């Protein structure tokens, strides 16, 4: 038999593109679900619809502030819970059924959210929507990593972060478009768009393949091979030898991982040093993205722009322009992930942001003292540079790193825990932001400068020097001091033909049943 290729060729099939396009609806749904509240609480009709006092000088405004804080907090609490459940649900039902469940939950929550007539109804809806959004947010990078060819995993998983930004951009422009409406349409329509995105995502799941790694876990080898052939199809390789070789590697690694799981128990993610190192790294990568101040700047940028002397309308369109700029630079950064490497780009991103945010903070402080518009304009310019560095270097790489460093049997659980930590971090910063900005003002950003610099130092020492680009997921173990079951270059695809995988996989299936 002809010896198979050691690596896949660097090409993309129409099927790869179709998978990313359909999956992107889930990322778009996640981003829009996170951002729609920005457009909602900026509409006066929202306060009238659920009986809240919109006047900051009124005695009843304290209750309004409490409800808005609850609306924000309950969403992220639901999101964190959704992230935690993402691992077990994805392992039990499969990645696609899990997505369908998420879409159904989001449709339900968004429908209640859109039709809410009182405070309790809207708060309950936000929890439901948060759960579905958080679940999708955590499960999507896992799925994309598991179906991506090794040479383009950074690009395919990075699309998740870039399309999340599309969700923020959509919410910003919809909010600007409905701003001048005085009826409840101004806030109900933006919430209704969430239903449309969830329906599109639900429909798209029927065209998305199941994760071949999950199929191998469930002893559905023929389906796994069929999907791998479509994902890696190359006209110059009519025997699909690379797909066969990867299936063999998946079998070997899952057998090894499940034996380790049988010996180490359910908590080995925290008890075994190599896995503990990875969960800490994964958490700090995704939490580090929020410690750059990106969420605070994004969620409160309209108010921030007003503090720089812009009118309400000018602040809204500047905010929408900010989100559009973020989307552009996110997509420009996608090809870099597999070519330059995740580690190098993350270090460039965190160091750049620490420097740019320091300058922007100084300019904001100068404007607050002088109220000179030139200082405000300079501040805005550096904030645009800030988001360029963030989306180009960090956003498109953080999800790939946080996902690919785990072995298959721990990937959904580890990624879910990491993104749950991100949701809780978001909750912390958003709850602190209004008070901090009204009391210490620009000094609040010093906290983020210090944290960003600290993350850069940590990543310099902890992120593996060797690039994960081009490696199969099963080969990444070796970068963390753990020998993988095998490597693509060493695996013979004719072993699969002889049925050796089925013998080895019997133990895997048995462990899976007990787990």
C-alpha positions in Angstrom: 0.0 0.0 0.0 1.2 3.5 -0.8 2.6 5.3 2.3 0.3 8.2 3.3 1.4 11.8 3.5 2.8 13.1 6.8 0.9 16.3 6.7 -2.2 17.6 5.0 -1.7 20.0 2.1 -2.5 23.6 2.8 -5.7 24.0 0.9 -9.3 24.6 1.7 -12.3 22.8 0.3 -15.7 24.2 -0.3 -16.8 21.9 2.5 -14.4 23.5 5.0 -15.8 27.0 4.1 -19.4 25.8 4.4 -18.8 24.4 7.9 -17.3 27.7 9.0 -20.1 29.7 7.5 -22.9 27.7 9.2 -21.0 27.6 12.5 -20.5 31.4 12.3 -24.2 31.9 13.0 -23.5 30.4 16.5 -20.7 32.9 17.0 -22.8 35.8 15.6 -25.6 34.7 18.0 -23.2 34.7 20.9 -21.7 38.1 20.2 -25.1 39.7 19.5 -26.6 38.1 22.7 -23.7 39.7 24.7 -24.1 43.1 23.1 -27.9 43.6 22.6 -28.3 44.9 26.2 -26.1 47.9 25.2 -28.7 49.0 22.7 -31.6 48.1 25.0 -30.7 50.2 28.1 -30.0 53.2 25.9 -33.6 53.4 24.7 -36.0 55.6 26.9 -39.0 53.4 25.8 -37.4 50.4 27.5 -37.7 52.0 30.9 -41.3 52.9 30.2 -42.2 49.4 29.0 -41.1 47.6 32.2 -41.9 50.5 34.6 -38.5 51.9 35.5 -37.6 55.5 36.2 -35.1 56.8 33.6 -34.4 60.1 35.4 -31.0 60.0 37.2 -32.0 62.9 39.4 -35.2 61.1 40.6 -35.3 59.2 44.0 -36.6 56.2 42.1 -33.5 55.9 39.9 -31.6 53.9 42.5 -34.1 51.1 41.9 -33.5 51.5 38.2 -29.8 51.2 38.7 -30.3 48.0 40.7 -32.5 46.4 38.1 -30.0 47.3 35.3 -27.2 45.8 37.3 -29.3 42.7 37.9 -30.2 42.4 34.2 -26.4 42.5 33.4 -25.4 40.2 36.2 -28.1 37.5 35.7 -27.1 37.2 32.0 -23.5 36.4 32.9 -24.5 34.1 35.7 -26.6 32.1 33.3 -23.8 32.3 30.8 -21.3 30.9 33.3 -23.7 28.0 34.1 -24.2 27.3 30.4 -20.4 27.1 30.0 -20.0 24.6 32.8 -22.8 22.4 31.4 -21.4 22.7 27.8 -18.7 20.0 28.5 -21.0 17.3 29.9 -23.9 18.0 27.4 -21.5 18.0 24.4 -20.0 14.7 25.6 -23.4 13.1 26.1 -25.3 14.4 23.1 -22.6 15.2 20.7 -21.5 18.7 19.5 -24.4 19.2 17.0 -27.2 18.1 19.3 -25.7 20.3 21.9 -25.8 23.3 19.5 -29.4 22.6 18.6 -30.3 22.6 22.3 -28.5 25.9 22.7 -30.4 27.4 19.8 -33.7 26.3 21.1 -32.9 27.8 24.6 -31.8 31.1 22.9 -35.0 31.2 20.9 -37.1 30.7 24.0 -35.2 33.3 26.0 -35.1 35.9 23.2 -38.8 35.5 22.6 -39.6 36.2 26.3 -37.0 39.0 26.3 -38.6 40.7 23.3 -42.2 40.4 24.7 -41.3 41.3 28.3 -43.9 43.5 30.0 -42.4 43.7 33.5 -39.1 43.6 35.3 -39.3 40.0 36.5 -40.1 38.7 33.0 -37.2 40.5 31.5 -34.8 39.4 34.2 -35.9 35.7 33.8 -35.5 35.9 30.0 -32.0 37.3 30.4 -31.0 34.3 32.5 -32.4 31.9 29.9 -30.7 33.7 27.0 -27.5 33.9 29.0 -27.5 30.2 29.5 -27.9 29.4 25.8 -25.4 32.1 24.7 -22.8 31.0 27.2 -23.2 27.3 26.2 -22.7 28.2 22.5 -19.8 30.5 23.4 -18.0 27.7 25.1 -18.9 24.9 22.8 -18.2 26.6 19.4 -14.3 26.8 19.7 -14.2 23.2 20.8 -16.2 22.1 17.7 -14.2 24.2 15.3 -10.9 22.9 16.7 -12.1 19.3 16.3 -13.2 19.7 12.6 -10.4 22.0 11.4 -7.5 20.6 9.3 -4.3 21.0 11.4 -2.8 23.6 9.0 -5.8 25.9 9.3 -7.0 25.3 12.9 -5.9 28.8 14.0 -7.9 30.4 11.1 -11.1 28.3 11.6 -11.2 28.7 15.4 -10.2 32.3 15.1 -13.3 32.9 13.0 -15.3 32.4 16.2 -13.7 35.5 17.8 -14.0 37.6 14.7 -17.7 36.8 14.2 -18.5 37.4 17.8 -17.3 41.0 17.0 -19.7 41.0 14.1 -22.4 40.4 16.7 -21.2 43.5 18.6 -21.1 45.5 15.4 -24.6 44.4 14.5 -26.0 45.4 17.9 -24.3 48.8 17.7 -25.7 49.7 14.2 -29.2 48.4 15.1 -29.1 50.5 18.2 -28.1 53.5 16.3 -30.8 52.8 13.7 -33.6 52.6 16.2 -32.4 55.4 18.5 -34.9 58.0 17.2 -37.9 55.7 17.6 -40.1 56.7 20.5 -42.1 53.5 20.7 -41.2 50.2 22.3 -40.0 49.1 18.8 -36.8 50.9 19.6 -35.8 48.2 22.1 -38.0 45.2 21.1 -36.7 45.0 17.5 -33.1 44.7 18.5 -34.0 41.9 20.9 -36.1 40.2 18.2 -33.1 40.0 15.9 -31.7 37.5 18.5 -34.5 35.2 17.6 -33.7 35.4 13.9 -30.0 34.6 14.5 -30.9 31.7 16.8 -33.2 30.3 14.1 -30.5 30.6 11.4 -28.1 28.8 13.7 -30.6 26.1 14.4 -31.2 25.6 10.7 -27.4 25.6 10.0 -26.7 22.8 12.4 -28.4 20.4 10.0 -25.6 21.1 7.5 -22.7 20.8 10.0 -20.9 17.5 10.4 -20.6 15.9 13.8 -17.1 16.1 15.4 -15.2 13.0 14.2 -13.5 12.8 17.6 -16.9 12.5 19.4 -17.9 9.9 16.9 -14.8 7.8 17.6 -15.6 8.1 21.4 -19.0 6.6 20.6 -17.5 3.8 18.4 -19.0 5.2 15.2 -15.8 4.8 13.2 -17.4 4.7 9.7 -19.1 8.0 10.2 -15.9 9.6 11.6 -13.9 8.4 8.6 -16.5 9.7 6.2 -16.4 13.2 7.8 -12.6 13.2 7.9 -12.5 12.4 4.2 -14.7 15.3 3.4 -12.8 17.7 5.7 -9.4 16.7 4.3 -10.2 15.8 0.8 -7.4 16.5 -1.7 -7.6 15.6 -5.4 -3.9 14.7 -5.3 -4.6 12.1 -2.6 -7.4 9.9 -4.1 -7.1 7.3 -1.3 -7.7 10.0 1.4 -4.7 8.6 3.2 -4.3 11.7 5.4 -7.9 11.2 6.7 -7.2 7.5 7.4 -4.0 8.4 9.2 -5.7 11.0 11.4 -8.5 8.6 12.3 -5.8 6.1 13.4 -4.1 8.8 15.5 -7.4 9.8 17.1 -8.0 6.1 18.1 -4.6 5.8 19.6 -4.8 9.0 21.6 -8.4 8.4 22.8 -7.4 4.9 24.0 -4.4 6.4 25.9 -6.5 9.3 27.3 -9.3 7.1 28.5 -6.9 4.7 30.3 -5.5 7.8 32.0 -9.0 8.9 32.9 -9.7 5.4 34.3 -6.7 5.6 36.5 -6.8 9.3 37.4 -10.6 9.7 37.9 -12.9 12.5 37.0 -10.8 15.2 38.7 -7.6 14.6 36.8 -7.9 18.0 35.1 -7.0 19.4 38.6 -5.0 16.6 40.1 -2.5 15.8 37.3 0.2 18.4 36.9 0.2 18.5 33.1 -3.5 19.0 32.9 -3.6 21.4 35.9 -1.0 23.6 34.1 -3.2 23.6 31.0 -6.5 24.5 32.8 -4.7 27.4 34.5 -3.2 28.5 31.2 -6.6 28.2 29.4 -8.3 30.3 32.1 -5.7 33.0 32.1 -5.7 33.2 28.3 -9.4 33.9 28.1 -9.7 35.9 31.3 -6.7 37.9 30.2 -8.7 39.1 27.2 -11.1 40.8 29.5 -8.4 42.1 31.8 -7.3 44.4 28.9 -10.4 46.6 29.5 -11.9 45.6 26.2 -15.3 44.7 27.7 -15.5 47.9 29.8 -14.6 50.1 26.8 -17.0 48.2 24.5 -20.0 48.1 26.8 -19.7 51.6 28.1 -18.2 53.3 25.0 -21.2 55.4 24.2 -21.2 56.9 27.7 -17.4 57.2 27.5 -17.7 59.1 24.2 -20.2 61.4 25.8 -17.7 62.1 28.6 -15.3 63.3 25.8 -17.8 65.9 24.7 -19.8 64.1 22.0 -23.5 64.4 21.7 -25.8 61.3 22.1 -26.1 60.8 18.3 -22.3 61.3 17.8 -21.5 58.9 20.6 -23.7 56.2 19.1 -22.3 56.4 15.6 -18.7 56.6 17.0 -19.5 53.5 19.0 -20.8 51.7 15.9 -17.7 52.8 13.9 -15.5 51.4 16.7 -17.2 48.0 16.5 -16.9 48.0 12.7 -13.2 48.9 12.9 -12.8 45.9 15.4 -14.4 43.5 12.9 -12.2 44.7 10.0 -9.0 44.1 12.0 -10.2 40.8 13.4 -10.6 39.4 9.9 -7.3 40.9 8.8 -5.6 39.0 11.7 -7.1 35.6 10.8 -4.4 34.4 8.3 -1.6 35.3 10.8 -2.5 32.7 13.4 -1.3 29.7 11.4 1.6 31.5 9.8 3.1 33.5 12.6 2.0 31.3 15.6 -0.3 31.8 18.5 2.3 32.5 21.1 4.1 35.2 19.2 0.8 37.0 18.3 -0.6 36.8 21.8 2.7 38.3 23.2 2.6 41.1 20.6 -1.0 41.8 21.4 -0.7 42.0 25.2 2.5 44.1 25.1 1.0 46.4 22.5 -2.2 46.9 24.4 -0.3 47.6 27.7 1.6 50.4 25.8 -1.4 51.8 23.8 -3.7 51.8 26.8 -1.1 53.6 28.9 -0.9 56.4 26.3 -4.7 56.5 25.9 -5.2 56.7 29.7 -2.7 59.6 29.8 -4.6 61.4 27.0 -8.0 60.9 28.7 -6.5 62.3 32.0 -5.2 65.4 30.0 -8.6 65.9 28.4 -10.3 65.8 31.8 -8.1 68.5 33.1 -8.2 70.8 30.1 -11.4 69.9 28.2 -9.6 70.5 25.0 -11.1 68.7 22.0 -7.7 67.9 20.5 -6.9 65.7 23.5 -10.3 64.0 23.1 -9.6 63.3 19.5 -6.2 61.9 20.3 -7.8 59.7 23.0 -10.3 58.3 20.4 -7.5 57.6 17.9 -5.6 55.6 20.5 -8.7 53.7 21.5 -9.1 52.7 17.8 -5.5 51.6 17.8 -6.2 49.7 21.0 -9.0 47.7 19.5 -7.0 47.0 16.3 -4.3 45.4 18.4 -6.8 43.5 20.5 -8.8 42.0 17.6 -5.9 41.3 15.3 -3.5 39.7 17.8 -5.5 38.5 20.7 -9.2 37.9 19.8 -8.4 35.5 16.9 -5.8 33.5 18.9 -7.1 33.2 22.4 -10.0 30.8 21.6 -7.6 28.5 19.6 -5.1 28.3 22.4 -7.7 27.9 25.2 -9.2 25.0 23.3 -6.4 23.1 21.5 -4.2 22.5 24.5 -6.5 20.0 26.1 -6.7 16.3 25.1 -10.0 15.1 23.5 -11.5 13.6 26.7 -11.0 16.9 28.7 -11.4 19.5 25.9 -15.1 20.3 26.4 -14.8 20.3 30.2 -11.6 22.4 30.3 -12.8 24.9 27.7 -16.2 25.2 29.5 -14.5 26.0 32.8 -12.2 28.5 31.2 -15.0 30.4 29.5 -17.2 30.2 32.6 -14.3 32.0 34.4 -14.4 34.6 31.6 -18.1 35.2 32.1 -17.6 35.7 35.9 -14.7 38.1 35.1 -17.1 40.0 32.8 -19.6 40.2 35.5 -17.0 41.6 38.0 -15.7 44.3 35.6 -19.2 45.4 34.4 -20.5 45.7 38.0 -17.5 47.7 39.1 -17.3 50.0 36.0 -20.1 52.5 36.7 -18.9 53.1 40.3 -15.2 53.2 39.3 -15.7 55.6 36.4 -17.8 58.0 38.5 -15.4 58.0 41.4 -11.8 57.5 40.2 -12.5 58.1 36.4 -9.5 57.5 34.2 -7.5 55.9 37.0 -9.7 52.9 36.6 -7.8 52.0 33.5 -4.5 51.8 35.4 -5.8 48.5 36.9 -6.1 47.0 33.4 -2.7 48.3 32.3 -1.1 46.5 35.2 -3.1 43.3 34.6 -2.3 43.3 30.8 1.4 43.6 31.5 1.2 40.8 34.1 -0.5 38.5 31.6 2.2 39.3 29.0 4.9 38.2 31.5 3.0 35.0 32.4 2.5 34.0 28.7 6.1 34.6 27.9 7.1 31.9 30.4 4.1 29.6 30.2 3.0 29.4 26.6 5.0 26.6 24.8 7.8 27.9 22.6 7.0 25.4 19.9 4.1 26.4 17.7 0.9 24.3 17.7 0.3 25.3 14.1 0.2 22.3 11.8 0.0 19.8 14.6 -3.0 17.5 14.9 -4.8 18.0 18.2 -3.6 14.6 19.4 0.1 15.7 19.0 -0.1 18.8 21.2 0.4 16.7 24.4 4.2 16.7 23.7 4.4 20.5 24.1 3.3 20.0 27.7 5.8 17.3 28.6 3.4 14.4 28.0 4.1 11.9 25.3 1.2 11.5 22.8 0.1 8.1 21.7 1.7 8.7 18.4 2.3 11.3 15.7 0.8 11.7 12.2 4.1 11.0 10.6 4.4 7.7 12.5 0.9 6.3 12.0 0.3 3.8 9.3 -3.2 4.0 7.9 -3.2 0.3 6.9 -3.5 -0.6 10.6 -7.0 0.8 10.4 -7.7 -1.3 7.4 -6.7 -4.4 9.3 -9.1 -3.6 12.1 -6.6 -3.0 14.9 -8.4 0.2 15.9 -11.5 -1.7 16.7 -9.6 -4.0 19.1 -8.0 -1.1 20.8 -11.2 0.9 20.8 -13.2 -1.7 22.7 -11.4 -0.5 25.9 -12.2 3.0 25.0 -15.9 2.4 24.5 -16.1 0.5 27.8 -14.5 3.4 29.7 -16.9 5.8 27.9 -19.9 3.7 29.1 -18.7 3.9 32.7 -17.9 7.6 32.4 
